[in-house]
């Protein structure tokens, strides 16, 4: 079982997990729009030449924000606010599970309409 307090996701083989006492289920299939949105949210944001550079802390907050949004866009009922207390390492674990178990989400695969 996973909670924001434990900062660890324990996701069952069927894609179910618990977060703060609420259960979620990762779908087996996603629409092309969901896949597109998920991938866009996880694309690296490059520094703009001559623009402001983010500190490590700012970049960590930025990554955390986009990882929360990406998970929320494909997991029914999951709101980004439910993931606010989960550090980047915990969110990365969730996304590693998603990419390992839902290969259509990987960036190197085409989106089929």
Rosetta blueprint (number, residue, H / E / L):
1 X L
2 X L
3 X E
4 X L
5 X L
6 X L
7 X L
8 X E
9 X L
10 X L
11 X L
12 X L
13 X L
14 X L
15 X L
16 X E
17 X E
18 X E
19 X E
20 X L
21 X L
22 X E
23 X E
24 X E
25 X E
26 X L
27 X L
28 X L
29 X L
30 X L
31 X L
32 X H
33 X H
34 X H
35 X H
36 X H
37 X H
38 X H
39 X H
40 X H
41 X H
42 X H
43 X L
44 X L
45 X L
46 X L
47 X L
48 X L
49 X L
50 X L
51 X L
52 X L
53 X L
54 X L
55 X L
56 X H
57 X H
58 X H
59 X H
60 X H
61 X H
62 X H
63 X H
64 X H
65 X H
66 X H
67 X H
68 X H
69 X H
70 X H
71 X H
72 X H
73 X H
74 X H
75 X L
76 X L
77 X L
78 X L
79 X L
80 X H
81 X H
82 X H
83 X H
84 X L
85 X L
86 X L
87 X L
88 X H
89 X H
90 X H
91 X H
92 X H
93 X H
94 X H
95 X H
96 X H
97 X H
98 X H
99 X H
100 X H
101 X H
102 X L
103 X H
104 X H
105 X H
106 X L
107 X L
108 X L
109 X L
110 X L
111 X L
112 X L
113 X L
